[in-house]
């Protein structure tokens, strides 16, 4: 890898700082990834439990609706009396910077029947209550599945960034630190050798000067 950074002590210090920052960033990304994965696994377990519940709830609800259709005839006209449901609300919570949806249904403690009691029977009541349960479970499942999707996407992005730091940036900074350090060490060795030669030349010159001065005194 070609390194164009000039081999100076200032650049060495800056590169070491960048290396330390990259390692810190990788540690943070790794911790974030682990937290997101743990949160996602918990939600997947929760989603599996809800899926089992919702499968049973749908089965029971359709059986109840079949019974109501058999005893009352087709219930399309009765279904038309049920108003549009605007009770669904959506909020968010943050998990390591990832926006996780919170889906809730604003309902009273007891479902309100919106059809007449005279022309219906208990079979329709049972179907209504069971589909109300299906609605609650569907909202809960939608919240969990959407949360898992967002967390999985965040884990993928975090993993990509962590890999870039670990496999590209950190090795690049380490190589740059090594090259600059080696170049500075070589400069130090050259400077030491140069100073040693200069010192030896100075000592030799001083010796010659002393010898000449001594010969003049003897003359």
HUFENFEN-V281063 format. One record per residue. RES is the residue in one letter. D_LAST is the distance of its C-alpha to the last C-alpha in whole Angstrom. Layout:
res->RES d_last->D_LAST
res->RES d_last->D_LAST
//
This chain:
res->X d_last->68
res->X d_last->66
res->X d_last->64
res->X d_last->63
res->X d_last->62
res->X d_last->58
res->X d_last->56
res->X d_last->55
res->X d_last->56
res->X d_last->58
res->X d_last->60
res->X d_last->60
res->X d_last->61
res->X d_last->64
res->X d_last->65
res->X d_last->65
res->X d_last->67
res->X d_last->70
res->X d_last->70
res->X d_last->71
res->X d_last->73
res->X d_last->75
res->X d_last->75
res->X d_last->77
res->X d_last->79
res->X d_last->80
res->X d_last->81
res->X d_last->83
res->X d_last->85
res->X d_last->85
res->X d_last->87
res->X d_last->89
res->X d_last->90
res->X d_last->91
res->X d_last->93
res->X d_last->95
res->X d_last->96
res->X d_last->97
res->X d_last->99
res->X d_last->100
res->X d_last->101
res->X d_last->103
res->X d_last->105
res->X d_last->106
res->X d_last->108
res->X d_last->110
res->X d_last->111
res->X d_last->112
res->X d_last->114
res->X d_last->115
res->X d_last->116
res->X d_last->118
res->X d_last->120
res->X d_last->121
res->X d_last->122
res->X d_last->125
res->X d_last->125
res->X d_last->126
res->X d_last->128
res->X d_last->130
res->X d_last->130
res->X d_last->132
res->X d_last->134
res->X d_last->135
res->X d_last->136
res->X d_last->138
res->X d_last->140
res->X d_last->140
res->X d_last->141
res->X d_last->144
res->X d_last->145
res->X d_last->145
res->X d_last->145
res->X d_last->142
res->X d_last->140
res->X d_last->138
res->X d_last->140
res->X d_last->139
res->X d_last->136
res->X d_last->136
res->X d_last->137
res->X d_last->133
res->X d_last->131
res->X d_last->128
res->X d_last->125
res->X d_last->122
res->X d_last->121
res->X d_last->118
res->X d_last->115
res->X d_last->111
res->X d_last->108
res->X d_last->104
res->X d_last->102
res->X d_last->98
res->X d_last->97
res->X d_last->93
res->X d_last->93
res->X d_last->96
res->X d_last->100
res->X d_last->102
res->X d_last->106
res->X d_last->109
res->X d_last->112
res->X d_last->115
res->X d_last->119
res->X d_last->120
res->X d_last->123
res->X d_last->126
res->X d_last->126
res->X d_last->130
res->X d_last->130
res->X d_last->132
res->X d_last->135
res->X d_last->136
res->X d_last->139
res->X d_last->143
res->X d_last->144
res->X d_last->148
res->X d_last->147
res->X d_last->144
res->X d_last->144
res->X d_last->141
res->X d_last->140
res->X d_last->139
res->X d_last->137
res->X d_last->135
res->X d_last->134
res->X d_last->133
res->X d_last->131
res->X d_last->129
res->X d_last->128
res->X d_last->127
res->X d_last->125
res->X d_last->124
res->X d_last->122
res->X d_last->120
res->X d_last->119
res->X d_last->118
res->X d_last->116
res->X d_last->114
res->X d_last->113
res->X d_last->112
res->X d_last->110
res->X d_last->108
res->X d_last->108
res->X d_last->107
res->X d_last->104
res->X d_last->103
res->X d_last->103
res->X d_last->100
res->X d_last->98
res->X d_last->98
res->X d_last->97
res->X d_last->94
res->X d_last->93
res->X d_last->93
res->X d_last->91
res->X d_last->89
res->X d_last->88
res->X d_last->87
res->X d_last->84
res->X d_last->83
res->X d_last->83
res->X d_last->81
res->X d_last->78
res->X d_last->78
res->X d_last->78
res->X d_last->76
res->X d_last->74
res->X d_last->73
res->X d_last->72
res->X d_last->70
res->X d_last->68
res->X d_last->67
res->X d_last->66
res->X d_last->64
res->X d_last->62
res->X d_last->61
res->X d_last->60
res->X d_last->58
res->X d_last->57
res->X d_last->55
res->X d_last->54
res->X d_last->52
res->X d_last->51
res->X d_last->49
res->X d_last->48
res->X d_last->46
res->X d_last->45
res->X d_last->43
res->X d_last->42
res->X d_last->41
res->X d_last->39
res->X d_last->38
res->X d_last->36
res->X d_last->35
res->X d_last->33
res->X d_last->32
res->X d_last->30
res->X d_last->29
res->X d_last->27
res->X d_last->26
res->X d_last->25
res->X d_last->23
res->X d_last->21
res->X d_last->20
res->X d_last->19
res->X d_last->17
res->X d_last->15
res->X d_last->14
res->X d_last->12
res->X d_last->11
res->X d_last->10
res->X d_last->9
res->X d_last->6
res->X d_last->5
res->X d_last->6
res->X d_last->4
res->X d_last->0
//
